[in-house]
Amino acid sequence: MADKEMELSFDQALKNLEELVGKLESGTLSLEESMDAFDKAMKLSQLCEKKLSAAEQKIQKLTKLPDGSLHQEPITLE
């Protein structure tokens, strides 16, 4: 993936992905343009997934213990 794409924020990558999907769904692109757009969309999708995964790993739950102290633990997604 290009360095430029790696520097995108999650929100910008998602916006770009949505724009590419819109172009693909419109049916107005040539086959070559569609293939290029699909390739870019897949890379953006992977970037979004990586950024979401990194964010999930940073999220912690604070739990108050019986003695009043706070304890951090990972949030488990069900």
All heavy atoms as a GROMACS GRO file, in nm:
protein
  606
    1MET      N    1   0.084  -0.118   0.000
    1MET     CA    2   0.000   0.000   0.000
    1MET      C    3   0.089   0.124   0.000
    1MET      O    4   0.191   0.128   0.066
    1MET     CB    5  -0.090  -0.003   0.123
    1MET     CG    6  -0.198   0.101   0.121
    1MET     SD    7  -0.314   0.090   0.260
    1MET     CE    8  -0.354  -0.082   0.262
    2ALA      N    9   0.050   0.225  -0.070
    2ALA     CA   10   0.129   0.347  -0.080
    2ALA      C   11   0.137   0.417   0.054
    2ALA      O   12   0.044   0.410   0.134
    2ALA     CB   13   0.067   0.439  -0.185
    3ASP      N   14   0.249   0.485   0.077
    3ASP     CA   15   0.266   0.558   0.202
    3ASP      C   16   0.155   0.660   0.222
    3ASP      O   17   0.109   0.682   0.334
    3ASP     CB   18   0.401   0.629   0.205
    3ASP     CG   19   0.517   0.531   0.219
    3ASP    OD1   20   0.494   0.418   0.267
    3ASP    OD2   21   0.630   0.568   0.181
    4LYS      N   22   0.111   0.721   0.115
    4LYS     CA   23   0.005   0.822   0.123
    4LYS      C   24  -0.122   0.761   0.182
    4LYS      O   25  -0.188   0.823   0.265
    4LYS     CB   26  -0.022   0.878  -0.017
    4LYS     CG   27  -0.127   0.985  -0.022
    4LYS     CD   28  -0.146   1.034  -0.166
    4LYS     CE   29  -0.263   1.129  -0.175
    4LYS     NZ   30  -0.291   1.168  -0.313
    5GLU      N   31  -0.157   0.640   0.141
    5GLU     CA   32  -0.277   0.574   0.193
    5GLU      C   33  -0.260   0.536   0.339
    5GLU      O   34  -0.354   0.542   0.416
    5GLU     CB   35  -0.311   0.451   0.109
    5GLU     CG   36  -0.362   0.486  -0.029
    5GLU     CD   37  -0.385   0.364  -0.116
    5GLU    OE1   38  -0.335   0.256  -0.081
    5GLU    OE2   39  -0.452   0.378  -0.218
    6MET      N   40  -0.138   0.497   0.380
    6MET     CA   41  -0.113   0.458   0.518
    6MET      C   42  -0.129   0.576   0.613
    6MET      O   43  -0.157   0.559   0.730
    6MET     CB   44   0.027   0.398   0.534
    6MET     CG   45   0.043   0.261   0.471
    6MET     SD   46  -0.068   0.136   0.539
    6MET     CE   47  -0.002   0.121   0.703
    7GLU      N   48  -0.109   0.698   0.563
    7GLU     CA   49  -0.119   0.817   0.646
    7GLU      C   50  -0.263   0.864   0.664
    7GLU      O   51  -0.288   0.953   0.742
    7GLU     CB   52  -0.035   0.929   0.584
    7GLU     CG   53   0.114   0.901   0.585
    7GLU     CD   54   0.195   1.008   0.513
    7GLU    OE1   55   0.138   1.112   0.476
    7GLU    OE2   56   0.314   0.984   0.493
    8LEU      N   57  -0.356   0.806   0.592
    8LEU     CA   58  -0.496   0.846   0.604
    8LEU      C   59  -0.550   0.813   0.741
    8LEU      O   60  -0.518   0.710   0.799
    8LEU     CB   61  -0.581   0.774   0.499
    8LEU     CG   62  -0.560   0.808   0.352
    8LEU    CD1   63  -0.647   0.718   0.265
    8LEU    CD2   64  -0.592   0.953   0.326
    9SER      N   65  -0.636   0.901   0.792
    9SER     CA   66  -0.708   0.869   0.915
    9SER      C   67  -0.814   0.764   0.882
    9SER      O   68  -0.847   0.742   0.764
    9SER     CB   69  -0.775   0.995   0.970
    9SER     OG   70  -0.882   1.035   0.884
   10PHE      N   71  -0.868   0.702   0.984
   10PHE     CA   72  -0.974   0.604   0.962
   10PHE      C   73  -1.090   0.669   0.888
   10PHE      O   74  -1.144   0.612   0.792
   10PHE     CB   75  -1.021   0.543   1.095
   10PHE     CG   76  -1.141   0.455   1.078
   10PHE    CD1   77  -1.127   0.325   1.034
   10PHE    CD2   78  -1.269   0.504   1.102
   10PHE    CE1   79  -1.238   0.244   1.016
   10PHE    CE2   80  -1.380   0.424   1.085
   10PHE     CZ   81  -1.364   0.293   1.042
   11ASP      N   82  -1.131   0.788   0.934
   11ASP     CA   83  -1.246   0.855   0.873
   11ASP      C   84  -1.224   0.887   0.726
   11ASP      O   85  -1.313   0.869   0.644
   11ASP     CB   86  -1.280   0.983   0.950
   11ASP     CG   87  -1.332   0.955   1.090
   11ASP    OD1   88  -1.396   0.850   1.109
   11ASP    OD2   89  -1.308   1.038   1.180
   12GLN      N   90  -1.103   0.933   0.692
   12GLN     CA   91  -1.074   0.965   0.552
   12GLN      C   92  -1.068   0.838   0.467
   12GLN      O   93  -1.117   0.836   0.355
   12GLN     CB   94  -0.943   1.044   0.540
   12GLN     CG   95  -0.917   1.094   0.399
   12GLN     CD   96  -1.025   1.188   0.348
   12GLN    OE1   97  -1.061   1.284   0.416
   12GLN    NE2   98  -1.077   1.163   0.230
   13ALA      N   99  -1.007   0.732   0.522
   13ALA     CA  100  -1.000   0.606   0.447
   13ALA      C  101  -1.140   0.551   0.422
   13ALA      O  102  -1.171   0.505   0.312
   13ALA     CB  103  -0.916   0.504   0.524
   14LEU      N  104  -1.227   0.560   0.524
   14LEU     CA  105  -1.364   0.512   0.508
   14LEU      C  106  -1.440   0.595   0.405
   14LEU      O  107  -1.513   0.541   0.322
   14LEU     CB  108  -1.436   0.513   0.643
   14LEU     CG  109  -1.577   0.456   0.644
   14LEU    CD1  110  -1.578   0.310   0.600
   14LEU    CD2  111  -1.638   0.470   0.783
   15LYS      N  112  -1.420   0.727   0.410
   15LYS     CA  113  -1.485   0.815   0.311
   15LYS      C  114  -1.440   0.779   0.170
   15LYS      O  115  -1.523   0.767   0.079
   15LYS     CB  116  -1.453   0.962   0.342
   15LYS     CG  117  -1.516   1.059   0.246
   15LYS     CD  118  -1.477   1.202   0.277
   15LYS     CE  119  -1.536   1.294   0.173
   15LYS     NZ  120  -1.473   1.424   0.170
   16ASN      N  121  -1.309   0.761   0.152
   16ASN     CA  122  -1.257   0.723   0.019
   16ASN      C  123  -1.313   0.589  -0.026
   16ASN      O  124  -1.347   0.570  -0.143
   16ASN     CB  125  -1.105   0.719   0.021
   16ASN     CG  126  -1.041   0.856   0.037
   16ASN    OD1  127  -1.108   0.958   0.039
   16ASN    ND2  128  -0.911   0.857   0.051
   17LEU      N  129  -1.322   0.496   0.067
   17LEU     CA  130  -1.377   0.364   0.036
   17LEU      C  131  -1.522   0.375  -0.008
   17LEU      O  132  -1.563   0.314  -0.108
   17LEU     CB  133  -1.364   0.272   0.158
   17LEU     CG  134  -1.421   0.132   0.146
   17LEU    CD1  135  -1.357   0.056   0.032
   17LEU    CD2  136  -1.402   0.057   0.278
   18GLU      N  137  -1.601   0.454   0.064
   18GLU     CA  138  -1.742   0.471   0.028
   18GLU      C  139  -1.757   0.536  -0.110
   18GLU      O  140  -1.845   0.498  -0.187
   18GLU     CB  141  -1.812   0.556   0.134
   18GLU     CG  142  -1.832   0.482   0.266
   18GLU     CD  143  -1.882   0.571   0.378
   18GLU    OE1  144  -1.872   0.696   0.368
   18GLU    OE2  145  -1.930   0.514   0.479
   19GLU      N  146  -1.669   0.632  -0.141
   19GLU     CA  147  -1.674   0.694  -0.273
   19GLU      C  148  -1.643   0.594  -0.384
   19GLU      O  149  -1.709   0.592  -0.488
   19GLU     CB  150  -1.576   0.812  -0.279
   19GLU     CG  151  -1.619   0.932  -0.197
   19GLU     CD  152  -1.514   1.041  -0.188
   19GLU    OE1  153  -1.404   1.026  -0.248
   19GLU    OE2  154  -1.541   1.142  -0.120
   20LEU      N  155  -1.542   0.509  -0.360
   20LEU     CA  156  -1.508   0.408  -0.461
   20LEU      C  157  -1.621   0.307  -0.480
   20LEU      O  158  -1.653   0.268  -0.593
   20LEU     CB  159  -1.380   0.335  -0.420
   20LEU     CG  160  -1.250   0.412  -0.442
   20LEU    CD1  161  -1.134   0.338  -0.378
   20LEU    CD2  162  -1.224   0.432  -0.590
   21VAL      N  163  -1.682   0.267  -0.371
   21VAL     CA  164  -1.795   0.173  -0.381
   21VAL      C  165  -1.909   0.236  -0.459
   21VAL      O  166  -1.971   0.171  -0.544
   21VAL     CB  167  -1.841   0.127  -0.240
   21VAL    CG1  168  -1.973   0.052  -0.247
   21VAL    CG2  169  -1.733   0.041  -0.174
   22GLY      N  170  -1.934   0.363  -0.435
   22GLY     CA  171  -2.039   0.433  -0.510
   22GLY      C  172  -2.011   0.434  -0.659
   22GLY      O  173  -2.101   0.411  -0.742
   23LYS      N  174  -1.885   0.459  -0.696
   23LYS     CA  175  -1.848   0.458  -0.838
   23LYS      C  176  -1.864   0.319  -0.897
   23LYS      O  177  -1.912   0.304  -1.010
   23LYS     CB  178  -1.704   0.505  -0.855
   23LYS     CG  179  -1.684   0.652  -0.831
   23LYS     CD  180  -1.537   0.691  -0.845
   23LYS     CE  181  -1.515   0.838  -0.816
   23LYS     NZ  182  -1.373   0.877  -0.827
   24LEU      N  183  -1.823   0.217  -0.820
   24LEU     CA  184  -1.836   0.080  -0.870
   24LEU      C  185  -1.983   0.041  -0.888
   24LEU      O  186  -2.020  -0.023  -0.986
   24LEU     CB  187  -1.767  -0.018  -0.776
   24LEU     CG  188  -1.614  -0.016  -0.779
   24LEU    CD1  189  -1.556  -0.089  -0.658
   24LEU    CD2  190  -1.565  -0.081  -0.908
   25GLU      N  191  -2.065   0.082  -0.793
   25GLU     CA  192  -2.208   0.048  -0.800
   25GLU      C  193  -2.281   0.123  -0.910
   25GLU      O  194  -2.384   0.077  -0.959
   25GLU     CB  195  -2.275   0.074  -0.665
   25GLU     CG  196  -2.234  -0.025  -0.558
   25GLU     CD  197  -2.295   0.004  -0.423
   25GLU    OE1  198  -2.340   0.120  -0.399
   25GLU    OE2  199  -2.298  -0.088  -0.339
   26SER      N  200  -2.228   0.238  -0.950
   26SER     CA  201  -2.295   0.318  -1.053
   26SER      C  202  -2.293   0.251  -1.189
   26SER      O  203  -2.378   0.277  -1.274
   26SER     CB  204  -2.230   0.457  -1.063
   26SER     OG  205  -2.103   0.448  -1.126
   27GLY      N  206  -2.191   0.166  -1.212
   27GLY     CA  207  -2.182   0.096  -1.339
   27GLY      C  208  -2.131   0.183  -1.453
   27GLY      O  209  -2.140   0.143  -1.569
   28THR      N  210  -2.076   0.300  -1.422
   28THR     CA  211  -2.030   0.391  -1.528
   28THR      C  212  -1.882   0.377  -1.558
   28THR      O  213  -1.833   0.438  -1.654
   28THR     CB  214  -2.057   0.538  -1.488
   28THR    OG1  215  -1.991   0.565  -1.364
   28THR    CG2  216  -2.207   0.562  -1.472
   29LEU      N  217  -1.809   0.298  -1.480
   29LEU     CA  218  -1.666   0.282  -1.502
   29LEU      C  219  -1.639   0.174  -1.607
   29LEU      O  220  -1.714   0.079  -1.619
   29LEU     CB  221  -1.596   0.241  -1.371
   29LEU     CG  222  -1.605   0.338  -1.254
   29LEU    CD1  223  -1.538   0.278  -1.131
   29LEU    CD2  224  -1.542   0.472  -1.289
   30SER      N  225  -1.531   0.194  -1.680
   30SER     CA  226  -1.489   0.090  -1.774
   30SER      C  227  -1.438  -0.030  -1.694
   30SER      O  228  -1.418  -0.021  -1.572
   30SER     CB  229  -1.377   0.143  -1.864
   30SER     OG  230  -1.259   0.163  -1.788
   31LEU      N  231  -1.413  -0.140  -1.761
   31LEU     CA  232  -1.362  -0.258  -1.693
   31LEU      C  233  -1.229  -0.228  -1.624
   31LEU      O  234  -1.207  -0.264  -1.509
   31LEU     CB  235  -1.347  -0.375  -1.791
   31LEU     CG  236  -1.289  -0.504  -1.733
   31LEU    CD1  237  -1.377  -0.555  -1.619
   31LEU    CD2  238  -1.274  -0.608  -1.841
   32GLU      N  239  -1.140  -0.161  -1.697
   32GLU     CA  240  -1.008  -0.129  -1.640
   32GLU      C  241  -1.022  -0.035  -1.519
   32GLU      O  242  -0.957  -0.055  -1.416
   32GLU     CB  243  -0.920  -0.063  -1.746
   32GLU     CG  244  -0.777  -0.042  -1.700
   32GLU     CD  245  -0.688   0.009  -1.812
   32GLU    OE1  246  -0.685  -0.054  -1.920
   32GLU    OE2  247  -0.624   0.113  -1.790
   33GLU      N  248  -1.108   0.065  -1.530
   33GLU     CA  249  -1.131   0.157  -1.418
   33GLU      C  250  -1.194   0.084  -1.300
   33GLU      O  251  -1.159   0.110  -1.185
   33GLU     CB  252  -1.222   0.272  -1.462
   33GLU     CG  253  -1.159   0.368  -1.560
   33GLU     CD  254  -1.258   0.466  -1.619
   33GLU    OE1  255  -1.376   0.429  -1.639
   33GLU    OE2  256  -1.216   0.580  -1.647
   34SER      N  257  -1.283  -0.008  -1.329
   34SER     CA  258  -1.348  -0.086  -1.224
   34SER      C  259  -1.247  -0.173  -1.150
   34SER      O  260  -1.250  -0.184  -1.026
   34SER     CB  261  -1.459  -0.175  -1.281
   34SER     OG  262  -1.564  -0.097  -1.328
   35MET      N  263  -1.157  -0.235  -1.225
   35MET     CA  264  -1.055  -0.320  -1.162
   35MET      C  265  -0.962  -0.237  -1.074
   35MET      O  266  -0.926  -0.278  -0.964
   35MET     CB  267  -0.975  -0.395  -1.269
   35MET     CG  268  -1.058  -0.495  -1.349
   35MET     SD  269  -1.129  -0.626  -1.248
   35MET     CE  270  -0.981  -0.712  -1.200
   36ASP      N  271  -0.925  -0.119  -1.122
   36ASP     CA  272  -0.839  -0.030  -1.045
   36ASP      C  273  -0.911   0.018  -0.918
   36ASP      O  274  -0.853   0.018  -0.810
   36ASP     CB  275  -0.796   0.090  -1.131
   36ASP     CG  276  -0.698   0.180  -1.061
   36ASP    OD1  277  -0.599   0.128  -1.004
   36ASP    OD2  278  -0.718   0.303  -1.061
   37ALA      N  279  -1.037   0.056  -0.934
   37ALA     CA  280  -1.116   0.102  -0.819
   37ALA      C  281  -1.133  -0.011  -0.717
   37ALA      O  282  -1.125   0.011  -0.596
   37ALA     CB  283  -1.252   0.154  -0.865
   38PHE      N  284  -1.156  -0.133  -0.765
   38PHE     CA  285  -1.172  -0.248  -0.676
   38PHE      C  286  -1.042  -0.273  -0.598
   38PHE      O  287  -1.046  -0.296  -0.477
   38PHE     CB  288  -1.210  -0.372  -0.756
   38PHE     CG  289  -1.227  -0.495  -0.671
   38PHE    CD1  290  -1.343  -0.514  -0.598
   38PHE    CD2  291  -1.126  -0.589  -0.662
   38PHE    CE1  292  -1.358  -0.625  -0.517
   38PHE    CE2  293  -1.140  -0.701  -0.582
   38PHE     CZ  294  -1.257  -0.720  -0.509
   39ASP      N  295  -0.929  -0.265  -0.666
   39ASP     CA  296  -0.800  -0.286  -0.600
   39ASP      C  297  -0.778  -0.180  -0.491
   39ASP      O  298  -0.739  -0.213  -0.379
   39ASP     CB  299  -0.688  -0.279  -0.704
   39ASP     CG  300  -0.552  -0.310  -0.643
   39ASP    OD1  301  -0.540  -0.410  -0.570
   39ASP    OD2  302  -0.457  -0.233  -0.669
   40LYS      N  303  -0.806  -0.055  -0.522
   40LYS     CA  304  -0.791   0.052  -0.424
   40LYS      C  305  -0.888   0.033  -0.307
   40LYS      O  306  -0.852   0.055  -0.191
   40LYS     CB  307  -0.814   0.188  -0.489
   40LYS     CG  308  -0.702   0.230  -0.582
   40LYS     CD  309  -0.734   0.364  -0.648
   40LYS     CE  310  -0.625   0.402  -0.747
   40LYS     NZ  311  -0.657   0.526  -0.820
   41ALA      N  312  -1.010  -0.009  -0.338
   41ALA     CA  313  -1.110  -0.031  -0.233
   41ALA      C  314  -1.068  -0.143  -0.138
   41ALA      O  315  -1.086  -0.132  -0.017
   41ALA     CB  316  -1.246  -0.063  -0.296
   42MET      N  317  -1.009  -0.248  -0.192
   42MET     CA  318  -0.963  -0.358  -0.108
   42MET      C  319  -0.851  -0.310  -0.015
   42MET      O  320  -0.849  -0.345   0.104
   42MET     CB  321  -0.916  -0.476  -0.192
   42MET     CG  322  -1.028  -0.547  -0.265
   42MET     SD  323  -1.156  -0.611  -0.154
   42MET     CE  324  -1.062  -0.728  -0.058
   43LYS      N  325  -0.759  -0.230  -0.065
   43LYS     CA  326  -0.650  -0.177   0.017
   43LYS      C  327  -0.704  -0.085   0.126
   43LYS      O  328  -0.659  -0.090   0.241
   43LYS     CB  329  -0.548  -0.105  -0.071
   43LYS     CG  330  -0.468  -0.200  -0.157
   43LYS     CD  331  -0.372  -0.126  -0.248
   43LYS     CE  332  -0.298  -0.226  -0.337
   43LYS     NZ  333  -0.210  -0.158  -0.433
   44LEU      N  334  -0.801  -0.001   0.090
   44LEU     CA  335  -0.861   0.087   0.190
   44LEU      C  336  -0.937   0.008   0.296
   44LEU      O  337  -0.933   0.041   0.414
   44LEU     CB  338  -0.954   0.189   0.123
   44LEU     CG  339  -0.883   0.300   0.046
   44LEU    CD1  340  -0.982   0.376  -0.041
   44LEU    CD2  341  -0.812   0.395   0.141
   45SER      N  342  -1.003  -0.098   0.252
   45SER     CA  343  -1.076  -0.184   0.346
   45SER      C  344  -0.979  -0.248   0.445
   45SER      O  345  -1.007  -0.253   0.566
   45SER     CB  346  -1.151  -0.292   0.268
   45SER     OG  347  -1.211  -0.384   0.357
   46GLN      N  348  -0.866  -0.294   0.396
   46GLN     CA  349  -0.764  -0.353   0.484
   46GLN      C  350  -0.707  -0.250   0.581
   46GLN      O  351  -0.685  -0.279   0.698
   46GLN     CB  352  -0.653  -0.416   0.401
   46GLN     CG  353  -0.698  -0.539   0.325
   46GLN     CD  354  -0.595  -0.586   0.224
   46GLN    OE1  355  -0.493  -0.522   0.201
   46GLN    NE2  356  -0.622  -0.701   0.161
   47LEU      N  357  -0.686  -0.128   0.532
   47LEU     CA  358  -0.636  -0.021   0.618
   47LEU      C  359  -0.736   0.010   0.729
   47LEU      O  360  -0.698   0.023   0.846
   47LEU     CB  361  -0.608   0.104   0.535
   47LEU     CG  362  -0.563   0.228   0.612
   47LEU    CD1  363  -0.430   0.202   0.684
   47LEU    CD2  364  -0.551   0.348   0.519
   48CYS      N  365  -0.864   0.019   0.693
   48CYS     CA  366  -0.968   0.046   0.793
   48CYS      C  367  -0.970  -0.066   0.898
   48CYS      O  368  -0.982  -0.040   1.018
   48CYS     CB  369  -1.104   0.059   0.727
   48CYS     SG  370  -1.126   0.213   0.635
   49GLU      N  371  -0.960  -0.190   0.853
   49GLU     CA  372  -0.960  -0.304   0.945
   49GLU      C  373  -0.841  -0.297   1.041
   49GLU      O  374  -0.857  -0.320   1.161
   49GLU     CB  375  -0.956  -0.435   0.867
   49GLU     CG  376  -0.954  -0.559   0.952
   49GLU     CD  377  -1.077  -0.576   1.039
   49GLU    OE1  378  -1.186  -0.535   0.997
   49GLU    OE2  379  -1.062  -0.630   1.151
   50LYS      N  380  -0.724  -0.262   0.990
   50LYS     CA  381  -0.605  -0.250   1.075
   50LYS      C  382  -0.623  -0.140   1.179
   50LYS      O  383  -0.588  -0.156   1.296
   50LYS     CB  384  -0.480  -0.221   0.991
   50LYS     CG  385  -0.429  -0.340   0.916
   50LYS     CD  386  -0.305  -0.302   0.835
   50LYS     CE  387  -0.260  -0.417   0.749
   50LYS     NZ  388  -0.143  -0.382   0.667
   51LYS      N  389  -0.678  -0.026   1.136
   51LYS     CA  390  -0.698   0.086   1.228
   51LYS      C  391  -0.802   0.052   1.334
   51LYS      O  392  -0.786   0.087   1.451
   51LYS     CB  393  -0.734   0.213   1.152
   51LYS     CG  394  -0.615   0.268   1.074
   51LYS     CD  395  -0.644   0.401   1.012
   51LYS     CE  396  -0.523   0.457   0.938
   51LYS     NZ  397  -0.427   0.520   1.026
   52LEU      N  398  -0.908  -0.019   1.295
   52LEU     CA  399  -1.009  -0.061   1.393
   52LEU      C  400  -0.952  -0.160   1.492
   52LEU      O  401  -0.977  -0.152   1.613
   52LEU     CB  402  -1.130  -0.123   1.322
   52LEU     CG  403  -1.228  -0.027   1.260
   52LEU    CD1  404  -1.336  -0.104   1.183
   52LEU    CD2  405  -1.292   0.063   1.363
   53SER      N  406  -0.873  -0.252   1.444
   53SER     CA  407  -0.811  -0.352   1.530
   53SER      C  408  -0.718  -0.285   1.631
   53SER      O  409  -0.718  -0.319   1.750
   53SER     CB  410  -0.734  -0.453   1.446
   53SER     OG  411  -0.673  -0.550   1.528
   54ALA      N  412  -0.641  -0.188   1.585
   54ALA     CA  413  -0.549  -0.116   1.675
   54ALA      C  414  -0.628  -0.039   1.780
   54ALA      O  415  -0.590  -0.036   1.898
   54ALA     CB  416  -0.461  -0.021   1.594
   55ALA      N  417  -0.740   0.021   1.741
   55ALA     CA  418  -0.822   0.096   1.836
   55ALA      C  419  -0.882   0.002   1.940
   55ALA      O  420  -0.887   0.034   2.059
   55ALA     CB  421  -0.932   0.171   1.762
   56GLU      N  422  -0.929  -0.115   1.898
   56GLU     CA  423  -0.987  -0.212   1.991
   56GLU      C  424  -0.885  -0.257   2.095
   56GLU      O  425  -0.919  -0.278   2.211
   56GLU     CB  426  -1.041  -0.334   1.916
   56GLU     CG  427  -1.168  -0.307   1.841
   56GLU     CD  428  -1.214  -0.425   1.756
   56GLU    OE1  429  -1.142  -0.527   1.747
   56GLU    OE2  430  -1.323  -0.415   1.698
   57GLN      N  431  -0.760  -0.270   2.054
   57GLN     CA  432  -0.656  -0.313   2.147
   57GLN      C  433  -0.625  -0.206   2.250
   57GLN      O  434  -0.577  -0.238   2.359
   57GLN     CB  435  -0.529  -0.351   2.070
   57GLN     CG  436  -0.547  -0.476   1.989
   57GLN     CD  437  -0.424  -0.507   1.904
   57GLN    OE1  438  -0.324  -0.437   1.911
   57GLN    NE2  439  -0.433  -0.610   1.823
   58LYS      N  440  -0.652  -0.081   2.218
   58LYS     CA  441  -0.624   0.029   2.311
   58LYS      C  442  -0.736   0.050   2.413
   58LYS      O  443  -0.714   0.111   2.516
   58LYS     CB  444  -0.601   0.158   2.234
   58LYS     CG  445  -0.473   0.160   2.156
   58LYS     CD  446  -0.457   0.292   2.084
   58LYS     CE  447  -0.330   0.294   2.002
   58LYS     NZ  448  -0.314   0.420   1.929
   59ILE      N  449  -0.854   0.003   2.381
   59ILE     CA  450  -0.969   0.028   2.468
   59ILE      C  451  -0.957  -0.058   2.593
   59ILE      O  452  -0.936  -0.178   2.586
   59ILE     CB  453  -1.102  -0.002   2.394
   59ILE    CG1  454  -1.119   0.095   2.278
   59ILE    CG2  455  -1.219   0.008   2.490
   59ILE    CD1  456  -1.238   0.066   2.191
   60GLN      N  457  -0.971   0.005   2.706
   60GLN     CA  458  -0.963  -0.064   2.834
   60GLN      C  459  -1.089  -0.031   2.914
   60GLN      O  460  -1.147   0.077   2.902
   60GLN     CB  461  -0.841  -0.018   2.914
   60GLN     CG  462  -0.708  -0.048   2.848
   60GLN     CD  463  -0.670  -0.194   2.864
   60GLN    OE1  464  -0.680  -0.249   2.972
   60GLN    NE2  465  -0.627  -0.254   2.756
   61LYS      N  466  -1.128  -0.123   2.998
   61LYS     CA  467  -1.242  -0.103   3.086
   61LYS      C  468  -1.188  -0.077   3.227
   61LYS      O  469  -1.102  -0.149   3.275
   61LYS     CB  470  -1.331  -0.227   3.085
   61LYS     CG  471  -1.452  -0.217   3.175
   61LYS     CD  472  -1.548  -0.332   3.150
   61LYS     CE  473  -1.524  -0.443   3.249
   61LYS     NZ  474  -1.621  -0.552   3.236
   62LEU      N  475  -1.238   0.028   3.292
   62LEU     CA  476  -1.201   0.056   3.430
   62LEU      C  477  -1.303  -0.010   3.521
   62LEU      O  478  -1.423   0.009   3.507
   62LEU     CB  479  -1.198   0.206   3.456
   62LEU     CG  480  -1.082   0.284   3.398
   62LEU    CD1  481  -1.099   0.433   3.428
   62LEU    CD2  482  -0.950   0.236   3.456
   63THR      N  483  -1.254  -0.088   3.614
   63THR     CA  484  -1.340  -0.157   3.710
   63THR      C  485  -1.302  -0.111   3.850
   63THR      O  486  -1.184  -0.107   3.885
   63THR     CB  487  -1.320  -0.310   3.701
   63THR    OG1  488  -1.342  -0.350   3.566
   63THR    CG2  489  -1.416  -0.383   3.791
   64LYS      N  490  -1.402  -0.075   3.927
   64LYS     CA  491  -1.376  -0.034   4.065
   64LYS      C  492  -1.373  -0.158   4.153
   64LYS      O  493  -1.468  -0.236   4.157
   64LYS     CB  494  -1.483   0.064   4.113
   64LYS     CG  495  -1.450   0.134   4.241
   64LYS     CD  496  -1.550   0.245   4.269
   64LYS     CE  497  -1.501   0.329   4.383
   64LYS     NZ  498  -1.592   0.442   4.407
   65LEU      N  499  -1.263  -0.177   4.223
   65LEU     CA  500  -1.246  -0.292   4.311
   65LEU      C  501  -1.310  -0.264   4.446
   65LEU      O  502  -1.337  -0.148   4.481
   65LEU     CB  503  -1.097  -0.323   4.328
   65LEU     CG  504  -1.022  -0.358   4.197
   65LEU    CD1  505  -0.873  -0.377   4.226
   65LEU    CD2  506  -1.079  -0.483   4.134
   66PRO      N  507  -1.338  -0.369   4.526
   66PRO     CA  508  -1.402  -0.350   4.657
   66PRO      C  509  -1.329  -0.251   4.748
   66PRO      O  510  -1.392  -0.182   4.828
   66PRO     CB  511  -1.402  -0.490   4.718
   66PRO     CG  512  -1.400  -0.582   4.601
   66PRO     CD  513  -1.320  -0.510   4.496
   67ASP      N  514  -1.197  -0.242   4.736
   67ASP     CA  515  -1.122  -0.148   4.821
   67ASP      C  516  -1.126  -0.005   4.768
   67ASP      O  517  -1.066   0.085   4.824
   67ASP     CB  518  -0.977  -0.195   4.836
   67ASP     CG  519  -0.897  -0.188   4.706
   67ASP    OD1  520  -0.953  -0.149   4.603
   67ASP    OD2  521  -0.778  -0.223   4.711
   68GLY      N  522  -1.199   0.018   4.658
   68GLY     CA  523  -1.214   0.151   4.601
   68GLY      C  524  -1.112   0.186   4.494
   68GLY      O  525  -1.125   0.288   4.428
   69SER      N  526  -1.012   0.103   4.476
   69SER     CA  527  -0.913   0.130   4.372
   69SER      C  528  -0.968   0.091   4.235
   69SER      O  529  -1.065   0.017   4.225
   69SER     CB  530  -0.783   0.054   4.402
   69SER     OG  531  -0.805  -0.085   4.396
   70LEU      N  532  -0.904   0.144   4.133
   70LEU     CA  533  -0.946   0.115   3.996
   70LEU      C  534  -0.852   0.015   3.933
   70LEU      O  535  -0.732   0.016   3.957
   70LEU     CB  536  -0.950   0.243   3.912
   70LEU     CG  537  -1.050   0.349   3.956
   70LEU    CD1  538  -1.035   0.473   3.870
   70LEU    CD2  539  -1.192   0.297   3.948
   71HIS      N  540  -0.909  -0.071   3.850
   71HIS     CA  541  -0.832  -0.174   3.781
   71HIS      C  542  -0.868  -0.167   3.633
   71HIS      O  543  -0.984  -0.157   3.596
   71HIS     CB  544  -0.868  -0.312   3.838
   71HIS     CG  545  -0.811  -0.425   3.761
   71HIS    ND1  546  -0.677  -0.456   3.763
   71HIS    CD2  547  -0.868  -0.517   3.679
   71HIS    CE1  548  -0.655  -0.561   3.687
   71HIS    NE2  549  -0.769  -0.599   3.634
   72GLN      N  550  -0.764  -0.171   3.547
   72GLN     CA  551  -0.786  -0.171   3.401
   72GLN      C  552  -0.785  -0.314   3.351
   72GLN      O  553  -0.703  -0.396   3.391
   72GLN     CB  554  -0.674  -0.099   3.329
   72GLN     CG  555  -0.681   0.050   3.339
   72GLN     CD  556  -0.572   0.115   3.254
   72GLN    OE1  557  -0.473   0.055   3.220
   72GLN    NE2  558  -0.593   0.241   3.218
   73GLU      N  559  -0.880  -0.343   3.261
   73GLU     CA  560  -0.881  -0.473   3.196
   73GLU      C  561  -0.932  -0.455   3.053
   73GLU      O  562  -1.008  -0.362   3.026
   73GLU     CB  563  -0.968  -0.573   3.273
   73GLU     CG  564  -1.112  -0.532   3.290
   73GLU     CD  565  -1.189  -0.627   3.378
   73GLU    OE1  566  -1.159  -0.635   3.498
   73GLU    OE2  567  -1.281  -0.691   3.325
   74PRO      N  568  -0.888  -0.540   2.964
   74PRO     CA  569  -0.934  -0.529   2.824
   74PRO      C  570  -1.084  -0.552   2.814
   74PRO      O  571  -1.141  -0.630   2.890
   74PRO     CB  572  -0.858  -0.639   2.751
   74PRO     CG  573  -0.751  -0.685   2.844
   74PRO     CD  574  -0.795  -0.648   2.982
   75ILE      N  575  -1.144  -0.483   2.721
   75ILE     CA  576  -1.286  -0.505   2.693
   75ILE      C  577  -1.297  -0.625   2.602
   75ILE      O  578  -1.227  -0.635   2.502
   75ILE     CB  579  -1.348  -0.382   2.627
   75ILE    CG1  580  -1.354  -0.267   2.727
   75ILE    CG2  581  -1.487  -0.413   2.573
   75ILE    CD1  582  -1.414  -0.140   2.672
   76THR      N  583  -1.383  -0.717   2.636
   76THR     CA  584  -1.404  -0.834   2.550
   76THR      C  585  -1.528  -0.808   2.466
   76THR      O  586  -1.631  -0.766   2.517
   76THR     CB  587  -1.422  -0.962   2.632
   76THR    OG1  588  -1.528  -0.942   2.726
   76THR    CG2  589  -1.295  -0.996   2.708
   77LEU      N  590  -1.515  -0.831   2.338
   77LEU     CA  591  -1.628  -0.815   2.246
   77LEU      C  592  -1.697  -0.949   2.230
   77LEU      O  593  -1.634  -1.048   2.202
   77LEU     CB  594  -1.578  -0.763   2.111
   77LEU     CG  595  -1.502  -0.630   2.116
   77LEU    CD1  596  -1.449  -0.595   1.978
   77LEU    CD2  597  -1.592  -0.520   2.167
   78GLU      N  598  -1.824  -0.947   2.250
   78GLU     CA  599  -1.899  -1.073   2.241
   78GLU      C  600  -1.964  -1.088   2.108
   78GLU      O  601  -1.992  -1.003   2.037
   78GLU     CB  602  -2.005  -1.078   2.351
   78GLU     CG  603  -1.940  -1.074   2.487
   78GLU     CD  604  -2.043  -1.062   2.598
   78GLU    OE1  605  -2.162  -1.087   2.575
   78GLU    OE2  606  -2.002  -1.030   2.709
   0.00000   0.00000   0.00000
